[in-house]
Structure formats: C-alpha cells, structure tokens
Amino acid sequence: MAPTSWEGSAPPSERRFLELKNSGGNTMIAQFAKMETKNAQLCAELATAKPSTEQIETVNKLAAEAWQKNEDLEKRLSQVKANWRRSRS
C-alpha cells in the first residue's frame, strides 16, 4: 500500500506505526507502535507546556514582588504622613 501524502511527512514514530499498521503485523506490534506514537505526542505536548508553566511561575513571582513593594510603599507613606502631622503640630 502506497503512503498518502500526509503519511510521508509524518514524524518517524508515526511513520513506523503506519508501516506496521499497513503491513498487517500482529496486534501486539500494532499496539506497541500506537503507544509509541502516543508517547511522542505527549512528549511534544509536555515540551510546549513547560514554557507555559515557567511563564506562570515567573508571573506569580513578579506579582508577589509587586505586592510586597506596594505594601512597603504604603507603610512608608503612613510613616511620612505621621511625620508630617507631627511637624505641623
């Protein structure tokens, strides 16, 4: 059976799966090839998910730092206001 146009551009693990599937090999080999293909897909998804996780961690860290700086500024503002009130008395 000749490969279709999309089969020729498939990743190696998918090509191997298609070869085994088209050869009429035994079910165990076909199942293994299918699992191998799924594993490759999951690895690809994980690779794209890592940057997203890292970005979320970075955003959370920056948000925590911004929150802390805001708290510090509010405390400092309270101190300045208190000093200003004392100096006016």
C-alpha positions as CSV (number, residue, x, y, z in Angstrom):
1,M,0.0,0.0,0.0
2,A,1.5,3.4,-1.0
3,P,1.7,6.1,1.6
4,T,-0.6,9.0,1.3
5,S,0.9,12.5,1.1
6,W,0.4,13.2,4.8
7,E,1.9,9.8,5.8
8,G,5.2,10.8,4.1
9,S,5.5,13.9,6.2
10,A,4.6,12.2,9.5
11,P,7.2,12.1,12.4
12,P,9.3,8.9,12.5
13,S,7.3,7.3,15.2
14,E,4.1,7.8,13.3
15,R,5.7,6.6,10.1
16,R,6.8,3.4,11.9
17,F,3.2,3.0,13.3
18,L,1.8,3.4,9.8
19,E,4.3,0.9,8.4
20,L,3.3,-1.7,11.0
21,K,-0.3,-1.0,10.6
22,N,-0.2,-1.3,6.8
23,S,1.9,-4.4,6.9
24,G,-0.8,-6.4,8.7
25,G,1.6,-7.2,11.5
26,N,0.3,-8.8,14.7
27,T,-1.8,-6.9,17.1
28,M,0.8,-6.6,19.8
29,I,3.2,-4.9,17.4
30,A,0.5,-2.5,16.2
31,Q,-0.5,-1.7,19.8
32,F,3.2,-1.0,20.7
33,A,3.5,1.2,17.7
34,K,0.3,3.1,18.7
35,M,1.6,3.6,22.2
36,E,4.9,4.8,20.8
37,T,3.1,7.4,18.7
38,K,1.0,8.5,21.7
39,N,4.2,8.8,23.8
40,A,5.8,11.0,21.1
41,Q,2.7,13.2,21.0
42,L,2.6,13.5,24.8
43,C,6.3,14.4,24.9
44,A,5.7,17.1,22.3
45,E,2.8,18.5,24.4
46,L,4.9,18.4,27.5
47,A,7.7,20.3,25.7
48,T,5.2,23.1,24.8
49,A,3.7,23.1,28.3
50,K,6.9,23.7,30.1
51,P,7.4,27.2,28.8
52,S,3.8,28.0,29.9
53,T,4.5,26.6,33.3
54,E,7.7,28.6,33.6
55,Q,5.9,31.8,32.4
56,I,3.2,31.3,35.0
57,E,5.8,30.8,37.8
58,T,7.6,34.0,36.6
59,V,4.4,36.0,36.5
60,N,3.5,34.7,40.0
61,K,6.9,35.7,41.3
62,L,6.7,39.2,39.8
63,A,3.2,39.6,41.2
64,A,4.4,38.7,44.7
65,E,7.3,41.1,44.4
66,A,4.9,43.9,43.2
67,W,2.5,43.2,46.1
68,Q,5.4,43.4,48.6
69,K,6.7,46.6,47.1
70,N,3.2,48.1,47.3
71,E,2.9,47.0,51.0
72,D,6.3,48.6,51.7
73,L,5.3,51.9,50.0
74,E,2.0,52.0,51.9
75,K,3.9,51.6,55.2
76,R,6.4,54.3,54.1
77,L,3.6,56.6,53.1
78,S,2.0,56.1,56.5
79,Q,5.3,57.0,58.2
80,V,5.8,60.1,56.1
81,K,2.2,61.3,56.8
82,A,2.7,60.7,60.6
83,N,6.0,62.7,60.5
84,W,4.3,65.5,58.5
85,R,1.4,65.7,61.0
86,R,3.9,65.8,63.9
87,S,5.9,68.6,62.3
88,R,2.7,70.7,61.8
89,S,1.7,70.4,65.4
